Amino acid sequence: IKRQATIFIFREIRKEYYAPLGVGVVRETARRTFNSNPKHFDTIDEAFKDMQTRIEISMDEIKEKSWILENYGKQKSIFDF
């Protein structure tokens, strides 16, 4: 059985983040995230609502500025050519 999933990782830099520590912090955070139990959502909007409870910036602003989210689900299959 093939399984596919899509993940979006958002990293919000807040005022209290005074010393950028680089890619090591991102790597460790991603490792801890992948080792924890995943949350499952039926729609991307449900996932955004859940994320909005933990970040300061509005999801509408993220959606507006993100090329990835704008093009999500629009990737063509090799069979389309």
PyMOL Python script that loads the backbone (N, CA, C, O; Angstrom):
from pymol import cmd

cmd.read_pdbstr("""\
ATOM      1  N   ILE A   1       0.855  -1.179   0.000  1.00  0.00           N
ATOM      2  CA  ILE A   1       0.000   0.000   0.000  1.00  0.00           C
ATOM      3  C   ILE A   1       0.893   1.232   0.000  1.00  0.00           C
ATOM      4  O   ILE A   1       1.756   1.395   0.862  1.00  0.00           O
ATOM      5  N   LYS A   2       0.669   2.086  -0.976  1.00  0.00           N
ATOM      6  CA  LYS A   2       1.397   3.343  -1.019  1.00  0.00           C
ATOM      7  C   LYS A   2       0.634   4.386  -0.217  1.00  0.00           C
ATOM      8  O   LYS A   2      -0.590   4.487  -0.302  1.00  0.00           O
ATOM      9  N   ARG A   3       1.368   5.145   0.549  1.00  0.00           N
ATOM     10  CA  ARG A   3       0.757   6.233   1.304  1.00  0.00           C
ATOM     11  C   ARG A   3       1.476   7.516   0.949  1.00  0.00           C
ATOM     12  O   ARG A   3       2.688   7.543   0.737  1.00  0.00           O
ATOM     13  N   GLN A   4       0.704   8.557   0.892  1.00  0.00           N
ATOM     14  CA  GLN A   4       1.283   9.865   0.640  1.00  0.00           C
ATOM     15  C   GLN A   4       0.740  10.831   1.661  1.00  0.00           C
ATOM     16  O   GLN A   4      -0.377  10.684   2.158  1.00  0.00           O
ATOM     17  N   ALA A   5       1.535  11.800   1.957  1.00  0.00           N
ATOM     18  CA  ALA A   5       1.101  12.855   2.859  1.00  0.00           C
ATOM     19  C   ALA A   5       1.757  14.145   2.417  1.00  0.00           C
ATOM     20  O   ALA A   5       2.782  14.143   1.735  1.00  0.00           O
ATOM     21  N   THR A   6       1.163  15.216   2.808  1.00  0.00           N
ATOM     22  CA  THR A   6       1.731  16.529   2.554  1.00  0.00           C
ATOM     23  C   THR A   6       1.947  17.193   3.894  1.00  0.00           C
ATOM     24  O   THR A   6       1.072  17.171   4.760  1.00  0.00           O
ATOM     25  N   ILE A   7       3.105  17.779   4.061  1.00  0.00           N
ATOM     26  CA  ILE A   7       3.340  18.530   5.281  1.00  0.00           C
ATOM     27  C   ILE A   7       3.796  19.933   4.915  1.00  0.00           C
ATOM     28  O   ILE A   7       4.496  20.140   3.924  1.00  0.00           O
ATOM     29  N   PHE A   8       3.392  20.870   5.719  1.00  0.00           N
ATOM     30  CA  PHE A   8       3.871  22.242   5.621  1.00  0.00           C
ATOM     31  C   PHE A   8       4.521  22.557   6.953  1.00  0.00           C
ATOM     32  O   PHE A   8       3.932  22.328   8.010  1.00  0.00           O
ATOM     33  N   ILE A   9       5.719  23.076   6.903  1.00  0.00           N
ATOM     34  CA  ILE A   9       6.406  23.460   8.128  1.00  0.00           C
ATOM     35  C   ILE A   9       6.528  24.973   8.127  1.00  0.00           C
ATOM     36  O   ILE A   9       7.101  25.568   7.213  1.00  0.00           O
ATOM     37  N   PHE A  10       5.985  25.579   9.159  1.00  0.00           N
ATOM     38  CA  PHE A  10       6.065  27.023   9.317  1.00  0.00           C
ATOM     39  C   PHE A  10       6.947  27.316  10.516  1.00  0.00           C
ATOM     40  O   PHE A  10       6.805  26.695  11.569  1.00  0.00           O
ATOM     41  N   ARG A  11       7.840  28.246  10.356  1.00  0.00           N
ATOM     42  CA  ARG A  11       8.693  28.665  11.468  1.00  0.00           C
ATOM     43  C   ARG A  11       8.479  30.150  11.661  1.00  0.00           C
ATOM     44  O   ARG A  11       8.838  30.964  10.811  1.00  0.00           O
ATOM     45  N   GLU A  12       7.897  30.483  12.776  1.00  0.00           N
ATOM     46  CA  GLU A  12       7.603  31.880  13.079  1.00  0.00           C
ATOM     47  C   GLU A  12       8.718  32.437  13.965  1.00  0.00           C
ATOM     48  O   GLU A  12       9.030  31.875  15.014  1.00  0.00           O
ATOM     49  N   ILE A  13       9.306  33.535  13.532  1.00  0.00           N
ATOM     50  CA  ILE A  13      10.356  34.194  14.306  1.00  0.00           C
ATOM     51  C   ILE A  13       9.701  35.340  15.067  1.00  0.00           C
ATOM     52  O   ILE A  13       9.176  36.278  14.467  1.00  0.00           O
ATOM     53  N   ARG A  14       9.738  35.255  16.370  1.00  0.00           N
ATOM     54  CA  ARG A  14       9.110  36.271  17.223  1.00  0.00           C
ATOM     55  C   ARG A  14      10.164  37.202  17.811  1.00  0.00           C
ATOM     56  O   ARG A  14      11.366  36.972  17.684  1.00  0.00           O
ATOM     57  N   LYS A  15       9.673  38.267  18.464  1.00  0.00           N
ATOM     58  CA  LYS A  15      10.571  39.260  19.066  1.00  0.00           C
ATOM     59  C   LYS A  15      11.528  38.631  20.076  1.00  0.00           C
ATOM     60  O   LYS A  15      12.689  39.029  20.162  1.00  0.00           O
ATOM     61  N   GLU A  16      11.048  37.655  20.837  1.00  0.00           N
ATOM     62  CA  GLU A  16      11.900  37.050  21.862  1.00  0.00           C
ATOM     63  C   GLU A  16      12.993  36.149  21.280  1.00  0.00           C
ATOM     64  O   GLU A  16      13.856  35.674  22.018  1.00  0.00           O
ATOM     65  N   TYR A  17      12.966  35.912  19.978  1.00  0.00           N
ATOM     66  CA  TYR A  17      13.998  35.113  19.306  1.00  0.00           C
ATOM     67  C   TYR A  17      15.139  36.061  18.958  1.00  0.00           C
ATOM     68  O   TYR A  17      15.210  36.571  17.840  1.00  0.00           O
ATOM     69  N   TYR A  18      16.023  36.294  19.911  1.00  0.00           N
ATOM     70  CA  TYR A  18      17.036  37.339  19.779  1.00  0.00           C
ATOM     71  C   TYR A  18      18.334  36.877  19.125  1.00  0.00           C
ATOM     72  O   TYR A  18      19.111  37.712  18.661  1.00  0.00           O
ATOM     73  N   ALA A  19      18.587  35.585  19.076  1.00  0.00           N
ATOM     74  CA  ALA A  19      19.851  35.097  18.530  1.00  0.00           C
ATOM     75  C   ALA A  19      19.585  33.967  17.542  1.00  0.00           C
ATOM     76  O   ALA A  19      19.432  32.817  17.952  1.00  0.00           O
ATOM     77  N   PRO A  20      19.528  34.275  16.247  1.00  0.00           N
ATOM     78  CA  PRO A  20      19.299  33.218  15.256  1.00  0.00           C
ATOM     79  C   PRO A  20      20.378  32.137  15.364  1.00  0.00           C
ATOM     80  O   PRO A  20      21.571  32.430  15.284  1.00  0.00           O
ATOM     81  N   LEU A  21      19.952  30.903  15.543  1.00  0.00           N
ATOM     82  CA  LEU A  21      20.895  29.813  15.778  1.00  0.00           C
ATOM     83  C   LEU A  21      21.111  28.929  14.557  1.00  0.00           C
ATOM     84  O   LEU A  21      21.916  27.998  14.606  1.00  0.00           O
ATOM     85  N   GLY A  22      20.417  29.199  13.481  1.00  0.00           N
ATOM     86  CA  GLY A  22      20.699  28.500  12.245  1.00  0.00           C
ATOM     87  C   GLY A  22      19.932  27.222  12.013  1.00  0.00           C
ATOM     88  O   GLY A  22      18.942  26.927  12.682  1.00  0.00           O
ATOM     89  N   VAL A  23      20.421  26.472  11.041  1.00  0.00           N
ATOM     90  CA  VAL A  23      19.727  25.295  10.542  1.00  0.00           C
ATOM     91  C   VAL A  23      19.687  24.161  11.565  1.00  0.00           C
ATOM     92  O   VAL A  23      18.804  23.306  11.496  1.00  0.00           O
ATOM     93  N   GLY A  24      20.614  24.139  12.499  1.00  0.00           N
ATOM     94  CA  GLY A  24      20.624  23.087  13.513  1.00  0.00           C
ATOM     95  C   GLY A  24      19.354  23.071  14.340  1.00  0.00           C
ATOM     96  O   GLY A  24      18.832  22.005  14.669  1.00  0.00           O
ATOM     97  N   VAL A  25      18.855  24.254  14.678  1.00  0.00           N
ATOM     98  CA  VAL A  25      17.615  24.359  15.448  1.00  0.00           C
ATOM     99  C   VAL A  25      16.447  23.828  14.628  1.00  0.00           C
ATOM    100  O   VAL A  25      15.598  23.103  15.148  1.00  0.00           O
ATOM    101  N   VAL A  26      16.403  24.183  13.362  1.00  0.00           N
ATOM    102  CA  VAL A  26      15.334  23.717  12.478  1.00  0.00           C
ATOM    103  C   VAL A  26      15.397  22.198  12.350  1.00  0.00           C
ATOM    104  O   VAL A  26      14.368  21.525  12.408  1.00  0.00           O
ATOM    105  N   ARG A  27      16.587  21.665  12.176  1.00  0.00           N
ATOM    106  CA  ARG A  27      16.770  20.221  12.032  1.00  0.00           C
ATOM    107  C   ARG A  27      16.299  19.465  13.278  1.00  0.00           C
ATOM    108  O   ARG A  27      15.601  18.458  13.170  1.00  0.00           O
ATOM    109  N   GLU A  28      16.679  19.949  14.446  1.00  0.00           N
ATOM    110  CA  GLU A  28      16.278  19.293  15.696  1.00  0.00           C
ATOM    111  C   GLU A  28      14.775  19.393  15.921  1.00  0.00           C
ATOM    112  O   GLU A  28      14.149  18.439  16.383  1.00  0.00           O
ATOM    113  N   THR A  29      14.200  20.532  15.599  1.00  0.00           N
ATOM    114  CA  THR A  29      12.754  20.701  15.738  1.00  0.00           C
ATOM    115  C   THR A  29      12.020  19.745  14.804  1.00  0.00           C
ATOM    116  O   THR A  29      11.042  19.114  15.205  1.00  0.00           O
ATOM    117  N   ALA A  30      12.482  19.634  13.573  1.00  0.00           N
ATOM    118  CA  ALA A  30      11.858  18.713  12.615  1.00  0.00           C
ATOM    119  C   ALA A  30      11.990  17.272  13.100  1.00  0.00           C
ATOM    120  O   ALA A  30      11.040  16.497  12.991  1.00  0.00           O
ATOM    121  N   ARG A  31      13.143  16.908  13.629  1.00  0.00           N
ATOM    122  CA  ARG A  31      13.354  15.547  14.129  1.00  0.00           C
ATOM    123  C   ARG A  31      12.382  15.233  15.267  1.00  0.00           C
ATOM    124  O   ARG A  31      11.770  14.165  15.282  1.00  0.00           O
ATOM    125  N   ARG A  32      12.237  16.158  16.223  1.00  0.00           N
ATOM    126  CA  ARG A  32      11.304  15.947  17.333  1.00  0.00           C
ATOM    127  C   ARG A  32       9.869  15.851  16.833  1.00  0.00           C
ATOM    128  O   ARG A  32       9.079  15.053  17.337  1.00  0.00           O
ATOM    129  N   THR A  33       9.541  16.665  15.845  1.00  0.00           N
ATOM    130  CA  THR A  33       8.184  16.654  15.297  1.00  0.00           C
ATOM    131  C   THR A  33       7.878  15.315  14.643  1.00  0.00           C
ATOM    132  O   THR A  33       6.811  14.748  14.875  1.00  0.00           O
ATOM    133  N   PHE A  34       8.787  14.804  13.836  1.00  0.00           N
ATOM    134  CA  PHE A  34       8.552  13.540  13.144  1.00  0.00           C
ATOM    135  C   PHE A  34       8.536  12.342  14.090  1.00  0.00           C
ATOM    136  O   PHE A  34       7.982  11.296  13.753  1.00  0.00           O
ATOM    137  N   ASN A  35       9.132  12.484  15.258  1.00  0.00           N
ATOM    138  CA  ASN A  35       9.112  11.405  16.243  1.00  0.00           C
ATOM    139  C   ASN A  35       7.896  11.463  17.165  1.00  0.00           C
ATOM    140  O   ASN A  35       7.709  10.573  17.995  1.00  0.00           O
ATOM    141  N   SER A  36       7.077  12.489  17.031  1.00  0.00           N
ATOM    142  CA  SER A  36       5.872  12.592  17.863  1.00  0.00           C
ATOM    143  C   SER A  36       4.662  12.076  17.081  1.00  0.00           C
ATOM    144  O   SER A  36       4.753  11.813  15.882  1.00  0.00           O
ATOM    145  N   ASN A  37       3.548  11.937  17.762  1.00  0.00           N
ATOM    146  CA  ASN A  37       2.326  11.468  17.100  1.00  0.00           C
ATOM    147  C   ASN A  37       1.787  12.545  16.165  1.00  0.00           C
ATOM    148  O   ASN A  37       1.665  13.703  16.565  1.00  0.00           O
ATOM    149  N   PRO A  38       1.465  12.181  14.931  1.00  0.00           N
ATOM    150  CA  PRO A  38       0.964  13.184  13.981  1.00  0.00           C
ATOM    151  C   PRO A  38      -0.485  13.562  14.271  1.00  0.00           C
ATOM    152  O   PRO A  38      -1.248  12.794  14.857  1.00  0.00           O
ATOM    153  N   LYS A  39      -0.830  14.761  13.842  1.00  0.00           N
ATOM    154  CA  LYS A  39      -2.233  15.180  13.874  1.00  0.00           C
ATOM    155  C   LYS A  39      -2.777  14.948  12.478  1.00  0.00           C
ATOM    156  O   LYS A  39      -2.078  15.170  11.489  1.00  0.00           O
ATOM    157  N   HIS A  40      -4.001  14.510  12.394  1.00  0.00           N
ATOM    158  CA  HIS A  40      -4.629  14.243  11.105  1.00  0.00           C
ATOM    159  C   HIS A  40      -5.786  15.213  10.908  1.00  0.00           C
ATOM    160  O   HIS A  40      -6.566  15.461  11.828  1.00  0.00           O
ATOM    161  N   PHE A  41      -5.890  15.754   9.710  1.00  0.00           N
ATOM    162  CA  PHE A  41      -6.952  16.690   9.370  1.00  0.00           C
ATOM    163  C   PHE A  41      -7.592  16.249   8.067  1.00  0.00           C
ATOM    164  O   PHE A  41      -6.917  15.725   7.181  1.00  0.00           O
ATOM    165  N   ASP A  42      -8.886  16.461   7.955  1.00  0.00           N
ATOM    166  CA  ASP A  42      -9.595  16.107   6.723  1.00  0.00           C
ATOM    167  C   ASP A  42      -9.404  17.150   5.637  1.00  0.00           C
ATOM    168  O   ASP A  42      -9.435  16.827   4.449  1.00  0.00           O
ATOM    169  N   THR A  43      -9.207  18.397   6.036  1.00  0.00           N
ATOM    170  CA  THR A  43      -9.005  19.468   5.053  1.00  0.00           C
ATOM    171  C   THR A  43      -7.822  20.323   5.480  1.00  0.00           C
ATOM    172  O   THR A  43      -7.424  20.332   6.645  1.00  0.00           O
ATOM    173  N   ILE A  44      -7.278  21.032   4.520  1.00  0.00           N
ATOM    174  CA  ILE A  44      -6.161  21.926   4.819  1.00  0.00           C
ATOM    175  C   ILE A  44      -6.631  23.083   5.700  1.00  0.00           C
ATOM    176  O   ILE A  44      -5.861  23.594   6.513  1.00  0.00           O
ATOM    177  N   ASP A  45      -7.886  23.496   5.543  1.00  0.00           N
ATOM    178  CA  ASP A  45      -8.409  24.582   6.375  1.00  0.00           C
ATOM    179  C   ASP A  45      -8.488  24.179   7.843  1.00  0.00           C
ATOM    180  O   ASP A  45      -8.264  25.010   8.723  1.00  0.00           O
ATOM    181  N   GLU A  46      -8.802  22.924   8.117  1.00  0.00           N
ATOM    182  CA  GLU A  46      -8.802  22.440   9.498  1.00  0.00           C
ATOM    183  C   GLU A  46      -7.388  22.516  10.080  1.00  0.00           C
ATOM    184  O   GLU A  46      -7.207  22.890  11.238  1.00  0.00           O
ATOM    185  N   ALA A  47      -6.407  22.165   9.282  1.00  0.00           N
ATOM    186  CA  ALA A  47      -5.017  22.238   9.738  1.00  0.00           C
ATOM    187  C   ALA A  47      -4.625  23.686  10.014  1.00  0.00           C
ATOM    188  O   ALA A  47      -3.950  23.972  11.003  1.00  0.00           O
ATOM    189  N   PHE A  48      -5.047  24.597   9.142  1.00  0.00           N
ATOM    190  CA  PHE A  48      -4.735  26.011   9.343  1.00  0.00           C
ATOM    191  C   PHE A  48      -5.371  26.550  10.617  1.00  0.00           C
ATOM    192  O   PHE A  48      -4.745  27.323  11.343  1.00  0.00           O
ATOM    193  N   LYS A  49      -6.605  26.150  10.894  1.00  0.00           N
ATOM    194  CA  LYS A  49      -7.276  26.595  12.124  1.00  0.00           C
ATOM    195  C   LYS A  49      -6.514  26.113  13.354  1.00  0.00           C
ATOM    196  O   LYS A  49      -6.366  26.850  14.328  1.00  0.00           O
ATOM    197  N   ASP A  50      -6.036  24.883  13.306  1.00  0.00           N
ATOM    198  CA  ASP A  50      -5.253  24.353  14.418  1.00  0.00           C
ATOM    199  C   ASP A  50      -3.939  25.117  14.569  1.00  0.00           C
ATOM    200  O   ASP A  50      -3.538  25.446  15.685  1.00  0.00           O
ATOM    201  N   MET A  51      -3.276  25.396  13.464  1.00  0.00           N
ATOM    202  CA  MET A  51      -2.012  26.132  13.512  1.00  0.00           C
ATOM    203  C   MET A  51      -2.207  27.540  14.045  1.00  0.00           C
ATOM    204  O   MET A  51      -1.359  28.054  14.774  1.00  0.00           O
ATOM    205  N   GLN A  52      -3.316  28.161  13.687  1.00  0.00           N
ATOM    206  CA  GLN A  52      -3.568  29.543  14.084  1.00  0.00           C
ATOM    207  C   GLN A  52      -3.600  29.697  15.606  1.00  0.00           C
ATOM    208  O   GLN A  52      -3.347  30.785  16.122  1.00  0.00           O
ATOM    209  N   THR A  53      -3.908  28.623  16.319  1.00  0.00           N
ATOM    210  CA  THR A  53      -3.947  28.699  17.781  1.00  0.00           C
ATOM    211  C   THR A  53      -2.552  28.806  18.390  1.00  0.00           C
ATOM    212  O   THR A  53      -2.423  29.135  19.569  1.00  0.00           O
ATOM    213  N   ARG A  54      -1.501  28.534  17.604  1.00  0.00           N
ATOM    214  CA  ARG A  54      -0.146  28.529  18.139  1.00  0.00           C
ATOM    215  C   ARG A  54       0.780  29.581  17.547  1.00  0.00           C
ATOM    216  O   ARG A  54       1.933  29.684  17.964  1.00  0.00           O
ATOM    217  N   ILE A  55       0.306  30.357  16.593  1.00  0.00           N
ATOM    218  CA  ILE A  55       1.171  31.364  15.982  1.00  0.00           C
ATOM    219  C   ILE A  55       0.518  32.737  16.073  1.00  0.00           C
ATOM    220  O   ILE A  55      -0.698  32.850  16.227  1.00  0.00           O
ATOM    221  N   GLU A  56       1.343  33.783  15.976  1.00  0.00           N
ATOM    222  CA  GLU A  56       0.837  35.151  16.078  1.00  0.00           C
ATOM    223  C   GLU A  56       0.389  35.707  14.731  1.00  0.00           C
ATOM    224  O   GLU A  56      -0.615  36.416  14.655  1.00  0.00           O
ATOM    225  N   ILE A  57       1.117  35.393  13.680  1.00  0.00           N
ATOM    226  CA  ILE A  57       0.778  35.910  12.352  1.00  0.00           C
ATOM    227  C   ILE A  57      -0.501  35.227  11.861  1.00  0.00           C
ATOM    228  O   ILE A  57      -0.753  34.065  12.178  1.00  0.00           O
ATOM    229  N   SER A  58      -1.294  35.949  11.096  1.00  0.00           N
ATOM    230  CA  SER A  58      -2.561  35.360  10.646  1.00  0.00           C
ATOM    231  C   SER A  58      -2.320  34.386   9.491  1.00  0.00           C
ATOM    232  O   SER A  58      -1.459  34.609   8.639  1.00  0.00           O
ATOM    233  N   MET A  59      -3.087  33.321   9.484  1.00  0.00           N
ATOM    234  CA  MET A  59      -2.975  32.335   8.406  1.00  0.00           C
ATOM    235  C   MET A  59      -3.357  32.963   7.071  1.00  0.00           C
ATOM    236  O   MET A  59      -2.837  32.561   6.029  1.00  0.00           O
ATOM    237  N   ASP A  60      -4.257  33.943   7.089  1.00  0.00           N
ATOM    238  CA  ASP A  60      -4.620  34.623   5.842  1.00  0.00           C
ATOM    239  C   ASP A  60      -3.405  35.307   5.232  1.00  0.00           C
ATOM    240  O   ASP A  60      -3.222  35.282   4.015  1.00  0.00           O
ATOM    241  N   GLU A  61      -2.574  35.916   6.072  1.00  0.00           N
ATOM    242  CA  GLU A  61      -1.367  36.574   5.574  1.00  0.00           C
ATOM    243  C   GLU A  61      -0.380  35.549   5.014  1.00  0.00           C
ATOM    244  O   GLU A  61       0.253  35.786   3.986  1.00  0.00           O
ATOM    245  N   ILE A  62      -0.255  34.429   5.685  1.00  0.00           N
ATOM    246  CA  ILE A  62       0.634  33.369   5.195  1.00  0.00           C
ATOM    247  C   ILE A  62       0.135  32.849   3.850  1.00  0.00           C
ATOM    248  O   ILE A  62       0.917  32.689   2.914  1.00  0.00           O
ATOM    249  N   LYS A  63      -1.163  32.586   3.756  1.00  0.00           N
ATOM    250  CA  LYS A  63      -1.738  32.084   2.497  1.00  0.00           C
ATOM    251  C   LYS A  63      -1.529  33.083   1.365  1.00  0.00           C
ATOM    252  O   LYS A  63      -1.242  32.704   0.230  1.00  0.00           O
ATOM    253  N   GLU A  64      -1.678  34.363   1.692  1.00  0.00           N
ATOM    254  CA  GLU A  64      -1.556  35.426   0.690  1.00  0.00           C
ATOM    255  C   GLU A  64      -0.138  35.519   0.129  1.00  0.00           C
ATOM    256  O   GLU A  64       0.043  35.815  -1.052  1.00  0.00           O
ATOM    257  N   LYS A  65       0.866  35.268   0.966  1.00  0.00           N
ATOM    258  CA  LYS A  65       2.257  35.468   0.561  1.00  0.00           C
ATOM    259  C   LYS A  65       2.971  34.189   0.119  1.00  0.00           C
ATOM    260  O   LYS A  65       4.081  34.261  -0.409  1.00  0.00           O
ATOM    261  N   SER A  66       2.364  33.037   0.321  1.00  0.00           N
ATOM    262  CA  SER A  66       3.051  31.775   0.073  1.00  0.00           C
ATOM    263  C   SER A  66       2.822  31.261  -1.344  1.00  0.00           C
ATOM    264  O   SER A  66       1.687  30.993  -1.739  1.00  0.00           O
ATOM    265  N   TRP A  67       3.902  31.125  -2.105  1.00  0.00           N
ATOM    266  CA  TRP A  67       3.817  30.550  -3.443  1.00  0.00           C
ATOM    267  C   TRP A  67       3.437  29.076  -3.344  1.00  0.00           C
ATOM    268  O   TRP A  67       2.655  28.576  -4.153  1.00  0.00           O
ATOM    269  N   ILE A  68       3.986  28.389  -2.360  1.00  0.00           N
ATOM    270  CA  ILE A  68       3.719  26.954  -2.198  1.00  0.00           C
ATOM    271  C   ILE A  68       2.241  26.707  -1.952  1.00  0.00           C
ATOM    272  O   ILE A  68       1.645  25.832  -2.579  1.00  0.00           O
ATOM    273  N   LEU A  69       1.643  27.472  -1.042  1.00  0.00           N
ATOM    274  CA  LEU A  69       0.223  27.278  -0.749  1.00  0.00           C
ATOM    275  C   LEU A  69      -0.654  27.683  -1.929  1.00  0.00           C
ATOM    276  O   LEU A  69      -1.696  27.075  -2.172  1.00  0.00           O
ATOM    277  N   GLU A  70      -0.236  28.698  -2.652  1.00  0.00           N
ATOM    278  CA  GLU A  70      -1.003  29.137  -3.824  1.00  0.00           C
ATOM    279  C   GLU A  70      -1.056  28.038  -4.882  1.00  0.00           C
ATOM    280  O   GLU A  70      -2.060  27.885  -5.578  1.00  0.00           O
ATOM    281  N   ASN A  71       0.018  27.283  -4.997  1.00  0.00           N
ATOM    282  CA  ASN A  71       0.104  26.252  -6.030  1.00  0.00           C
ATOM    283  C   ASN A  71      -0.147  24.844  -5.508  1.00  0.00           C
ATOM    284  O   ASN A  71       0.024  23.873  -6.245  1.00  0.00           O
ATOM    285  N   TYR A  72      -0.548  24.721  -4.253  1.00  0.00           N
ATOM    286  CA  TYR A  72      -0.809  23.416  -3.644  1.00  0.00           C
ATOM    287  C   TYR A  72      -1.919  22.694  -4.411  1.00  0.00           C
ATOM    288  O   TYR A  72      -2.990  23.255  -4.640  1.00  0.00           O
ATOM    289  N   GLY A  73      -1.659  21.464  -4.797  1.00  0.00           N
ATOM    290  CA  GLY A  73      -2.657  20.663  -5.494  1.00  0.00           C
ATOM    291  C   GLY A  73      -2.719  20.903  -6.990  1.00  0.00           C
ATOM    292  O   GLY A  73      -3.548  20.307  -7.676  1.00  0.00           O
ATOM    293  N   LYS A  74      -1.856  21.766  -7.508  1.00  0.00           N
ATOM    294  CA  LYS A  74      -1.889  22.091  -8.936  1.00  0.00           C
ATOM    295  C   LYS A  74      -0.777  21.400  -9.723  1.00  0.00           C
ATOM    296  O   LYS A  74      -0.631  21.624 -10.924  1.00  0.00           O
ATOM    297  N   GLN A  75      -0.001  20.569  -9.051  1.00  0.00           N
ATOM    298  CA  GLN A  75       1.098  19.885  -9.723  1.00  0.00           C
ATOM    299  C   GLN A  75       0.548  18.894 -10.737  1.00  0.00           C
ATOM    300  O   GLN A  75      -0.384  18.140 -10.456  1.00  0.00           O
ATOM    301  N   LYS A  76       1.144  18.913 -11.919  1.00  0.00           N
ATOM    302  CA  LYS A  76       0.696  18.006 -12.975  1.00  0.00           C
ATOM    303  C   LYS A  76       1.369  16.648 -12.840  1.00  0.00           C
ATOM    304  O   LYS A  76       2.505  16.537 -12.378  1.00  0.00           O
ATOM    305  N   SER A  77       0.659  15.651 -13.245  1.00  0.00           N
ATOM    306  CA  SER A  77       1.189  14.297 -13.274  1.00  0.00           C
ATOM    307  C   SER A  77       1.941  14.104 -14.590  1.00  0.00           C
ATOM    308  O   SER A  77       1.691  14.826 -15.555  1.00  0.00           O
ATOM    309  N   ILE A  78       2.832  13.166 -14.634  1.00  0.00           N
ATOM    310  CA  ILE A  78       3.552  12.854 -15.867  1.00  0.00           C
ATOM    311  C   ILE A  78       2.579  12.437 -16.968  1.00  0.00           C
ATOM    312  O   ILE A  78       2.861  12.622 -18.151  1.00  0.00           O
ATOM    313  N   PHE A  79       1.433  11.874 -16.579  1.00  0.00           N
ATOM    314  CA  PHE A  79       0.441  11.429 -17.553  1.00  0.00           C
ATOM    315  C   PHE A  79      -0.333  12.584 -18.181  1.00  0.00           C
ATOM    316  O   PHE A  79      -1.050  12.388 -19.162  1.00  0.00           O
ATOM    317  N   ASP A  80      -0.194  13.794 -17.619  1.00  0.00           N
ATOM    318  CA  ASP A  80      -0.864  14.967 -18.183  1.00  0.00           C
ATOM    319  C   ASP A  80      -0.172  15.467 -19.449  1.00  0.00           C
ATOM    320  O   ASP A  80      -0.736  16.280 -20.181  1.00  0.00           O
ATOM    321  N   PHE A  81       1.039  14.992 -19.710  1.00  0.00           N
ATOM    322  CA  PHE A  81       1.797  15.504 -20.856  1.00  0.00           C
ATOM    323  C   PHE A  81       1.685  14.609 -22.065  1.00  0.00           C
ATOM    324  O   PHE A  81       2.267  14.904 -23.109  1.00  0.00           O
TER     325      PHE A  81
END
""", "prot")
cmd.dss("prot")
cmd.show_as("cartoon", "prot")
cmd.util.cbc("prot")
cmd.orient("prot")
